[in-house]
Amino acid sequence: MSSTNPTKRRKLWRWMAWGLGVVAVVLLLRGGVATSCYIPSSGMEQSLLPGDRILVSRWSYGLNLPFGMDNEEHRWGYDLGQRGDIALFHHPAEPPERPLAQRPLYIGRLVGLPGDTLLVDSLFNLHAAQQLSPDCQLLYAYSPVHERQMDSLLRRSQLTHNRLLAADTLRHLRSFSRYELYLLQQAATDSISWLRPLDEGSQDAHLLPLVVPRKGARVKVTPWNITLLRNTLVLHEHRKATIERGELCVEGIPVSACTFTQDYYWVCTNNPVNLSDSRLFGFVPHSHLVGRATNIWFSQQPGHGLFGGYRWNRIGLAVR
């Protein structure tokens, strides 16, 4: 009896050690190599749908090593990534004192890398010529007299999911990707010149250059980026910055240009109506990037139970 108990105890310890080892490996892989993310909304529609579950590579922008210092994640193998990546990132407009790991996660497309100059309108909408994906949604307007014709085109193009975004006595608004617009044109028996891009001929056609800050580079202060730069300095550079009489003051001194200690990105959703991107919260610091979305590993339409709503054709697709 005395010889059996130690044997059992050794086996028990081995099983416990094996179980703890498995848990440690899973946590290491999840924290440093890859993680999973659920898509709850339609901000990245066409690329990602509500109900998709995706794999996110944590190696994409440098391996995350959370040491807990300054509430930032330190990285091994720093990488800027590529323009057009769909990236998972921590919300950048949270209070600076909130730890990075506790901030909400967002997903979007990297359309501006550190040092890039983008062309934007007065509302910081990216110029259509710089949209990177044929699936990016653009706003179109048309007269209410064409609504019945539009309904017919949507049915013939199998785009019945497309919803009217806004309507008044002068115009109706919908959003279409370039591919969806192509389907409408193919379904039409006559010209659809009555369907026009919303910004065509508008005052917002006057485009402004927007420089995405790069580590150590000077960014000139202009009337259209002054608020954006002030917010970036306060939230992510931890510097005292104010706007006084139309001038940017850093540590109480007026400046015409400023430099940054981090690399930053401009992030957009595919849907112009969904403002959960840089138009709302400004530049995204490199330290806030979690990783690049790689593949869809599971997909089910929201609201369905255990036995329905599965999108089998999406499982395994690469995220683009």
C-alpha positions as CSV (number, residue, x, y, z in Angstrom):
1,M,0.0,0.0,0.0
2,S,2.8,2.3,0.9
3,S,4.4,1.7,-2.6
4,T,1.2,2.2,-4.5
5,N,0.3,5.7,-3.1
6,P,3.6,7.4,-4.3
7,T,3.1,5.9,-7.8
8,K,-0.5,7.3,-8.0
9,R,0.7,10.6,-6.7
10,R,3.4,10.7,-9.3
11,K,0.9,9.9,-12.1
12,L,-1.4,12.6,-10.7
13,W,1.4,15.2,-10.7
14,R,2.3,14.2,-14.3
15,W,-1.3,14.7,-15.4
16,M,-1.5,18.0,-13.7
17,A,1.8,19.1,-15.2
18,W,0.6,18.0,-18.6
19,G,-2.7,19.9,-18.2
20,L,-0.9,23.1,-17.0
21,G,1.5,22.8,-20.0
22,V,-1.4,22.6,-22.4
23,V,-3.0,25.6,-20.9
24,A,0.3,27.5,-21.0
25,V,0.8,26.7,-24.7
26,V,-2.7,27.8,-25.6
27,L,-2.3,31.0,-23.7
28,L,1.1,31.6,-25.3
29,L,-0.3,30.9,-28.8
30,R,-3.4,33.1,-28.2
31,G,-1.4,35.9,-26.7
32,G,1.6,36.0,-29.0
33,V,0.9,34.0,-32.2
34,A,-2.8,34.1,-33.2
35,T,-6.2,35.0,-31.8
36,S,-9.8,34.8,-32.8
37,C,-12.2,37.7,-33.3
38,Y,-16.0,37.8,-33.8
39,I,-17.4,40.3,-36.3
40,P,-20.6,41.8,-34.8
41,S,-21.4,44.6,-37.3
42,S,-21.4,45.5,-41.0
43,G,-18.6,48.0,-41.0
44,M,-16.4,45.8,-43.2
45,E,-19.2,44.4,-45.3
46,Q,-18.2,42.7,-48.5
47,S,-14.9,41.7,-46.9
48,L,-16.4,40.5,-43.6
49,L,-20.0,39.9,-42.6
50,P,-21.7,40.0,-39.2
51,G,-21.3,36.6,-37.7
52,D,-17.9,35.8,-39.2
53,R,-15.2,34.5,-36.8
54,I,-11.7,35.3,-38.1
55,L,-8.2,34.3,-37.2
56,V,-5.8,37.2,-36.5
57,S,-2.1,36.8,-36.8
58,R,-0.3,38.6,-34.0
59,W,3.1,38.3,-35.8
60,S,2.0,40.6,-38.6
61,Y,3.2,43.9,-37.0
62,G,5.7,42.5,-34.5
63,L,5.1,39.9,-31.8
64,N,3.2,41.3,-28.9
65,L,5.0,41.1,-25.6
66,P,2.8,42.5,-22.9
67,F,5.1,43.6,-20.1
68,G,2.6,46.0,-18.5
69,M,5.0,48.9,-18.8
70,D,3.3,52.3,-19.6
71,N,0.1,50.3,-20.5
72,E,1.7,49.6,-24.0
73,E,2.6,46.4,-25.7
74,H,6.2,46.0,-26.6
75,R,7.0,44.1,-29.8
76,W,9.6,41.7,-31.1
77,G,10.2,42.1,-34.8
78,Y,8.7,45.5,-35.6
79,D,6.9,45.6,-38.9
80,L,4.8,48.3,-40.5
81,G,2.6,45.9,-42.5
82,Q,1.2,46.6,-45.9
83,R,-1.3,49.1,-47.2
84,G,-4.7,47.4,-47.6
85,D,-4.3,45.1,-44.6
86,I,-7.4,44.4,-42.6
87,A,-6.2,44.8,-39.0
88,L,-7.5,44.3,-35.5
89,F,-6.6,47.2,-33.2
90,H,-7.4,48.7,-29.8
91,H,-9.7,51.7,-29.8
92,P,-7.4,54.7,-29.9
93,A,-9.7,57.4,-28.5
94,E,-10.0,55.9,-25.0
95,P,-8.7,57.9,-22.0
96,P,-4.9,57.6,-21.8
97,E,-5.1,56.2,-18.2
98,R,-7.1,53.1,-19.4
99,P,-4.8,50.1,-19.9
100,L,-4.4,49.1,-23.5
101,A,-5.5,45.5,-23.0
102,Q,-8.8,46.7,-21.5
103,R,-9.8,48.9,-24.5
104,P,-12.4,47.8,-27.0
105,L,-11.2,46.0,-30.2
106,Y,-12.0,47.4,-33.6
107,I,-11.3,46.1,-37.1
108,G,-10.6,48.2,-40.3
109,R,-8.4,48.5,-43.4
110,L,-5.0,50.2,-43.2
111,V,-5.4,52.8,-46.1
112,G,-2.6,55.1,-44.9
113,L,0.8,54.0,-43.6
114,P,3.3,56.1,-41.6
115,G,4.6,58.9,-43.9
116,D,1.8,58.6,-46.5
117,T,0.0,61.7,-47.8
118,L,-3.7,61.1,-48.3
119,L,-6.2,63.2,-50.2
120,V,-9.4,63.8,-48.1
121,D,-12.4,66.1,-48.2
122,S,-13.4,68.4,-45.4
123,L,-15.1,65.5,-43.5
124,F,-11.9,63.4,-43.8
125,N,-13.5,61.0,-46.3
126,L,-10.8,59.4,-48.4
127,H,-10.7,60.4,-52.1
128,A,-12.5,57.7,-54.1
129,A,-9.4,57.2,-56.3
130,Q,-7.4,56.1,-53.2
131,Q,-9.9,53.4,-52.2
132,L,-8.0,50.1,-52.2
133,S,-10.8,47.5,-52.5
134,P,-13.4,47.0,-55.2
135,D,-15.7,46.1,-52.3
136,C,-15.5,49.6,-50.7
137,Q,-18.9,51.1,-50.5
138,L,-19.5,54.6,-52.0
139,L,-22.6,56.8,-51.6
140,Y,-24.9,57.4,-54.6
141,A,-27.8,59.7,-55.0
142,Y,-30.8,59.8,-57.3
143,S,-34.2,61.5,-57.7
144,P,-37.2,59.9,-55.8
145,V,-39.0,59.5,-59.2
146,H,-36.5,56.7,-60.0
147,E,-37.2,54.7,-56.8
148,R,-39.5,52.2,-58.6
149,Q,-36.9,51.7,-61.3
150,M,-34.2,51.2,-58.6
151,D,-36.3,48.5,-56.9
152,S,-36.6,46.7,-60.2
153,L,-32.9,46.8,-60.8
154,L,-32.1,45.6,-57.3
155,R,-34.4,42.5,-57.8
156,R,-32.9,41.7,-61.2
157,S,-29.3,42.1,-59.8
158,Q,-30.1,40.0,-56.7
159,L,-29.2,42.9,-54.5
160,T,-32.4,43.0,-52.5
161,H,-30.5,43.3,-49.3
162,N,-29.4,46.8,-50.3
163,R,-31.3,49.3,-48.1
164,L,-32.3,52.9,-48.6
165,L,-30.0,55.0,-46.3
166,A,-31.8,58.3,-46.5
167,A,-34.6,60.0,-48.4
168,D,-36.1,63.4,-48.8
169,T,-38.2,65.2,-51.5
170,L,-35.0,65.9,-53.6
171,R,-33.0,62.7,-53.5
172,H,-32.6,59.2,-52.2
173,L,-29.3,57.8,-50.9
174,R,-27.9,54.3,-51.2
175,S,-24.4,52.8,-51.0
176,F,-22.9,50.5,-53.7
177,S,-19.5,48.9,-54.3
178,R,-18.0,49.1,-57.8
179,Y,-19.0,45.5,-58.4
180,E,-22.6,46.1,-57.3
181,L,-22.7,49.2,-59.6
182,Y,-21.5,46.9,-62.4
183,L,-24.4,44.5,-61.7
184,L,-26.9,47.3,-61.8
185,Q,-25.6,48.5,-65.1
186,Q,-25.8,45.0,-66.6
187,A,-29.4,44.6,-65.4
188,A,-30.5,48.0,-66.8
189,T,-32.1,48.1,-70.2
190,D,-31.4,51.9,-70.4
191,S,-28.8,54.2,-69.1
192,I,-28.7,54.7,-65.3
193,S,-27.0,58.1,-65.6
194,W,-29.6,59.3,-63.1
195,L,-27.6,57.4,-60.4
196,R,-24.7,59.6,-59.5
197,P,-21.9,59.6,-56.8
198,L,-23.0,61.8,-53.9
199,D,-19.9,64.0,-53.9
200,E,-20.0,64.7,-57.6
201,G,-20.0,68.5,-58.1
202,S,-20.2,69.1,-54.4
203,Q,-18.2,71.6,-52.4
204,D,-16.3,68.6,-50.8
205,A,-14.7,68.0,-54.2
206,H,-11.9,70.3,-53.0
207,L,-9.4,67.8,-51.6
208,L,-6.9,68.4,-48.9
209,P,-3.5,66.7,-48.3
210,L,-3.4,64.8,-45.0
211,V,0.0,63.5,-43.8
212,V,0.0,60.3,-41.7
213,P,2.6,60.9,-38.9
214,R,5.8,58.8,-39.1
215,K,8.1,58.3,-36.2
216,G,10.6,61.2,-36.0
217,A,9.2,63.0,-39.1
218,R,7.9,66.6,-39.0
219,V,4.2,67.2,-39.8
220,K,3.2,70.7,-40.8
221,V,0.3,72.2,-38.9
222,T,-2.6,73.3,-41.1
223,P,-6.1,74.6,-40.4
224,W,-7.6,71.2,-41.4
225,N,-5.3,68.9,-39.4
226,I,-4.7,71.1,-36.3
227,T,-7.4,69.4,-34.1
228,L,-6.3,66.0,-35.3
229,L,-2.7,66.6,-34.4
230,R,-3.7,68.1,-31.0
231,N,-5.7,65.1,-30.1
232,T,-2.9,62.7,-31.2
233,L,-0.4,64.6,-29.1
234,V,-2.6,64.5,-26.0
235,L,-3.9,60.9,-26.3
236,H,-0.8,59.0,-27.6
237,E,2.2,61.2,-27.2
238,H,1.2,62.2,-23.6
239,R,2.1,65.8,-24.2
240,K,0.2,69.0,-23.2
241,A,-1.2,70.5,-26.4
242,T,-3.8,73.1,-26.9
243,I,-5.3,75.3,-29.6
244,E,-5.1,79.0,-28.9
245,R,-6.2,81.7,-31.3
246,G,-6.0,79.3,-34.2
247,E,-2.4,78.1,-33.3
248,L,-1.2,74.8,-32.0
249,C,0.6,75.2,-28.7
250,V,2.7,72.3,-27.4
251,E,3.8,72.7,-23.8
252,G,2.6,76.3,-24.0
253,I,4.8,77.1,-27.1
254,P,3.2,77.8,-30.5
255,V,4.5,75.5,-33.2
256,S,4.1,75.4,-37.0
257,A,5.1,71.7,-37.2
258,C,5.4,68.8,-34.7
259,T,7.1,65.4,-34.5
260,F,5.9,62.2,-33.1
261,T,7.6,59.3,-31.2
262,Q,5.4,56.6,-32.8
263,D,4.3,55.5,-36.2
264,Y,0.6,56.0,-37.0
265,Y,-2.0,54.7,-39.5
266,W,-5.2,55.9,-41.1
267,V,-7.9,53.2,-40.9
268,C,-11.1,53.0,-42.9
269,T,-14.2,50.7,-43.0
270,N,-15.6,49.5,-46.2
271,N,-18.9,51.3,-45.6
272,P,-18.9,55.1,-45.7
273,V,-21.9,55.3,-43.5
274,N,-20.2,53.4,-40.7
275,L,-17.9,55.9,-39.0
276,S,-16.1,53.5,-36.7
277,D,-12.8,54.4,-38.2
278,S,-10.2,57.2,-38.4
279,R,-12.9,59.7,-39.5
280,L,-14.2,59.4,-35.9
281,F,-11.2,58.6,-33.7
282,G,-8.2,59.9,-35.7
283,F,-4.8,58.3,-36.2
284,V,-4.2,54.7,-34.9
285,P,-0.7,54.3,-33.2
286,H,1.4,51.2,-34.1
287,S,1.3,50.2,-30.5
288,H,-2.5,49.7,-30.7
289,L,-2.3,47.2,-33.6
290,V,-3.1,43.7,-32.5
291,G,-2.6,41.8,-35.8
292,R,-3.7,41.2,-39.4
293,A,-6.9,39.3,-40.1
294,T,-6.0,36.2,-42.2
295,N,-8.9,33.7,-42.6
296,I,-12.5,33.1,-41.7
297,W,-12.6,29.9,-39.6
298,F,-16.4,30.0,-38.9
299,S,-19.4,31.9,-40.1
300,Q,-23.1,31.9,-39.0
301,Q,-25.8,34.5,-39.6
302,P,-26.6,36.3,-36.3
303,G,-29.9,35.4,-34.7
304,H,-29.9,31.8,-35.7
305,G,-29.8,28.9,-33.3
306,L,-27.6,25.9,-33.1
307,F,-29.0,24.2,-36.3
308,G,-29.2,27.0,-38.8
309,G,-27.7,30.1,-40.5
310,Y,-24.3,28.5,-41.2
311,R,-22.4,30.1,-44.1
312,W,-20.4,27.0,-45.2
313,N,-19.1,28.7,-48.3
314,R,-17.2,31.3,-46.2
315,I,-15.4,29.0,-43.9
316,G,-11.7,28.9,-44.8
317,L,-11.8,32.1,-47.0
318,A,-8.8,34.4,-46.9
319,V,-9.7,37.9,-45.6
320,R,-9.2,40.6,-48.2
